[in-house]
Amino acid sequence: MPPNSTLIAKGDRLDTSESNFGQLRRSDDVRGDPAALRTRFEEDGYLFIPGFLDRADVAAVRRDIIGKLAEKGLLDAAHPLDDAVKKEGADLRFLSDPRLAVEFMTSIAKGSPALQRLLYSGRIIRFFEDYFGEGIRHFDFTWVRTMGPGFGTDSHCDIVYMGRGSSRLCTVWVPYGDLSYEVGGLMILEGSHRQQERLRNYLSRDVDLYCENRPEAQRIKSGEIPWKWGGVLSTNPHTLRAHLGGRWLTTEYRMGDMLVFGMKTIHASLDNQTRRFRFSTDTRYQPASEPIDGRWIGENPVGHGLAAKRAMVC
């Protein structure tokens, strides 16, 4: 159990008993061995590599993100800028609006040369070239997360958002700051990548498919609503863990850490119990020889917009 810490997920205290909670398994011991990394990934459904990235490079991206929040008047001037403390009364509702959130993420990603260098050149690219044993492609869209105080991310698998391409697509999660348990970070449900039979109905879905013979079809086609179903597997990490088994795995992340996981690995995040923002990015990489999900490719990817929608009869 984490000493002197209370872990909160979706507003409730996380059960940190030995049978329900654990630390992420480190893979820095096999960092330079692609075959061993592939074996570890098959075993765990993820690779946690502490200190993989240069701290100074990550800190440069953090400064760019903080600068964007400061421009929007979201930070408390009574605290050092680098602490990224939310201003009392700052309105973060725009981060819950899909269109506005995408615009904000895009403005940060495209406005930060440091972010582009860190995520799309150098160590990460070489890592995946070695891991896949061939040239690689990455999505052109960058998910930049600026999580203020409150609930973390619901439990889900990434395949329901980006499953129209390679089955070997990997997510890379990078924290931009040292994250205590109270600030929170990403959690992996142990062994969940081996639950494909039990989760087959969920894993076969696509958030951008909709039923053209259902009442909401016209609202989706008009853009009034982004989708009927948002891809969440469960809003309750406690009952999900009890149902599927395994333990929730996480750690207190440090700048420079990298977490890689597959499309069928269940993950969520702890709540942010502080006034400090939690910054991270999600990026995706795959073998260049395999099909890629067109929703996330190009100068201005369509993402989950109207061009991504596919109608079906239900």
LINMOCOR-V946589 format. One record per residue. N is the residue number from 0. PHI is phi in whole degrees, -180 to 180 (* if undefined). NEAR is the number of other ideal C-beta (glycine too) atoms within 8 Angstrom. Layout:
n->[N:N]
phi->[PHI:PHI]
near->[NEAR:NEAR]
This chain:
n->[0:1:2:3:4:5:6:7:8:9:10:11:12:13:14:15:16:17:18:19:20:21:22:23:24:25:26:27:28:29:30:31:32:33:34:35:36:37:38:39:40:41:42:43:44:45:46:47:48:49:50:51:52:53:54:55:56:57:58:59:60:61:62:63:64:65:66:67:68:69:70:71:72:73:74:75:76:77:78:79:80:81:82:83:84:85:86:87:88:89:90:91:92:93:94:95:96:97:98:99:100:101:102:103:104:105:106:107:108:109:110:111:112:113:114:115:116:117:118:119:120:121:122:123:124:125:126:127:128:129:130:131:132:133:134:135:136:137:138:139:140:141:142:143:144:145:146:147:148:149:150:151:152:153:154:155:156:157:158:159:160:161:162:163:164:165:166:167:168:169:170:171:172:173:174:175:176:177:178:179:180:181:182:183:184:185:186:187:188:189:190:191:192:193:194:195:196:197:198:199:200:201:202:203:204:205:206:207:208:209:210:211:212:213:214:215:216:217:218:219:220:221:222:223:224:225:226:227:228:229:230:231:232:233:234:235:236:237:238:239:240:241:242:243:244:245:246:247:248:249:250:251:252:253:254:255:256:257:258:259:260:261:262:263:264:265:266:267:268:269:270:271:272:273:274:275:276:277:278:279:280:281:282:283:284:285:286:287:288:289:290:291:292:293:294:295:296:297:298:299:300:301:302:303:304:305:306:307:308:309:310:311:312:313]
phi->[*:-60:-70:55:-133:-113:-96:-119:-134:55:86:-117:-67:-77:-73:-103:-66:-58:-83:-117:-144:-158:-90:-60:-74:-77:-122:-68:-71:-120:-53:-95:-123:-56:-64:-68:-65:-64:-65:-63:-64:-64:-71:-103:81:-159:-134:-106:-122:-63:66:-68:-100:-69:-57:-65:-67:-69:-63:-65:-67:-56:-63:-66:-65:-60:-60:-66:-67:-65:-59:-87:70:-96:-107:-82:-68:-77:-116:-55:-56:-67:-73:52:-88:-65:-69:-59:84:-62:-91:-105:-63:-63:-73:-94:-90:-52:-67:-68:-64:-63:-60:-68:-60:-66:-64:-70:-63:-76:-91:-124:-58:-64:-67:-61:-66:-63:-91:-125:-156:67:-62:-68:-63:-63:-58:-76:-62:-70:-64:-86:71:-164:-63:-126:-122:-127:-64:-86:-89:-114:-87:-106:-101:-123:-95:-82:-59:131:-63:-87:-78:-68:-66:-164:-118:-74:-60:-73:-104:-152:-101:-97:-135:-63:-76:-98:-57:-121:-97:-114:-110:-125:-88:-112:150:-83:-108:-72:-62:-71:-71:90:-164:-75:-119:-114:-86:-54:72:-68:-70:-100:-103:-63:-67:-69:-105:-59:-65:-69:-67:-87:-88:-142:-63:-97:-86:-144:-89:-71:-103:-109:-58:-82:-57:-65:-68:-73:-63:-85:87:-64:-126:-74:-170:-81:-125:-93:91:-74:-82:-157:-94:-128:-65:-73:-73:-64:-61:-63:-75:-94:85:81:-122:-76:-117:-156:-165:-92:-73:-123:-58:110:-73:-136:-121:-116:-150:-91:-70:-112:-94:-75:-145:-157:-143:-71:-70:-94:-90:-113:-93:-84:-73:-108:-110:-159:-129:-117:-134:-128:-139:-157:-62:-67:-79:-106:-59:-125:-73:-66:-64:-119:-119:113:-63:-132:-57:-72:56:-99:-74:-59:-68:-88:-74:-131:-89:-147:-93:-108]
near->[6:8:4:3:8:7:12:12:15:12:6:7:6:12:7:8:7:6:4:9:12:8:6:11:8:8:11:9:5:9:9:3:7:8:6:8:13:9:8:12:12:6:6:9:13:12:11:13:13:9:8:11:14:7:8:6:11:14:10:10:14:13:10:13:14:13:8:12:12:10:6:6:7:11:14:9:5:4:8:4:8:7:7:12:11:14:10:5:4:10:5:9:6:9:10:6:8:7:6:9:11:9:8:13:11:10:9:14:12:6:7:11:5:11:14:10:10:15:12:9:7:7:8:15:11:8:9:11:11:8:9:10:6:8:7:12:8:11:12:8:9:12:8:12:9:12:12:12:7:6:5:11:7:9:12:12:14:11:9:12:8:13:9:8:11:9:5:8:14:12:12:14:12:14:14:12:10:8:11:8:11:9:12:14:14:11:13:16:17:9:9:14:11:6:10:9:5:6:11:8:6:9:11:5:10:8:11:10:9:14:11:8:6:9:4:10:12:7:8:14:9:6:8:5:8:6:10:8:6:5:9:8:11:9:6:7:13:11:8:13:13:6:6:11:5:9:10:16:13:12:8:9:10:10:13:11:14:12:15:12:12:11:12:11:14:14:13:14:12:13:12:15:9:8:6:10:12:15:15:12:15:10:14:13:11:15:11:8:5:10:6:11:12:8:12:12:9:6:3:4:10:11:9:11:7:7:5:10:10:8:9:8:5:5]
